[in-house]
Amino acid sequence: MFVTMDVPNMNEPFLLDINALELTNPDSIQPVYSNNANLAIAPWDIRIIFSEIVTTSKPGEAFNVLRAHIVMNPAHAKALVDALAKTIEAYEKQFGEIKIPNFPPQILPAARKS
């Protein structure tokens, strides 16, 4: 993927092949699991809030734990949607169709509050 970069003190923007950049992984970045995501918008950005709904040993009791809060500009979010669609298509070609349950997660009995 190429992006156009505007650099101070340069007369013209240049193209940068971001796929050619080496990805560094600081020790502080660890994978997280999420089974829930919420979206929020503002004039300048789109936010994806990833969380995990965790049930307890008590029937009908659950809590929601924040796992990651991602903020990106709208163009990047739109590119992410395209990349996710292509990745899911490739996944389904290799492993079969992903089945989505007939009920939204927020109405699971374990997630209800009395």
C-alpha positions, 0 to 999 in steps of 0.5 A, a space after each residue: 500500500 502506498 500513501 502520500 506523505 507531506 513533509 515539511 521543507 520539501 516542495 512536493 509530496 512523495 509516495 511511501 510504500 508502507 508495506 516495505 517498512 519494518 514493523 517493530 514491536 515494543 515489549 509493551 504491546 501484547 495481543 488482546 482478545 475481544 468478543 465485543 466492539 463498539 464504534 464512535 465517531 467525531 468530526 476528525 476521527 473514528 474510534 473502535 472500542 474493543 472489550 471482552 464480555 466475561 461471564 461469572 459463575 453466577 447465572 445471568 451475571 456478566 461484566 464488560 472489560 475494556 481491552 483496547 481503544 483505537 482512534 483513527 482518521 476516517 480515511 484509515 478506517 475506510 481502508 481498514 473496512 476494505 482490508 477486513 472484507 478481503 481478509 474475511 473473504 480469504 478466510 472463508 475460502 480457506 476455512 468455510 463460511 463464518 456463521 453469525 448467530 441469530 441473536 445480537 450479543 447484547 441480549 445473551 442471557 448471561 449479559 442481561 442485568 436484572 
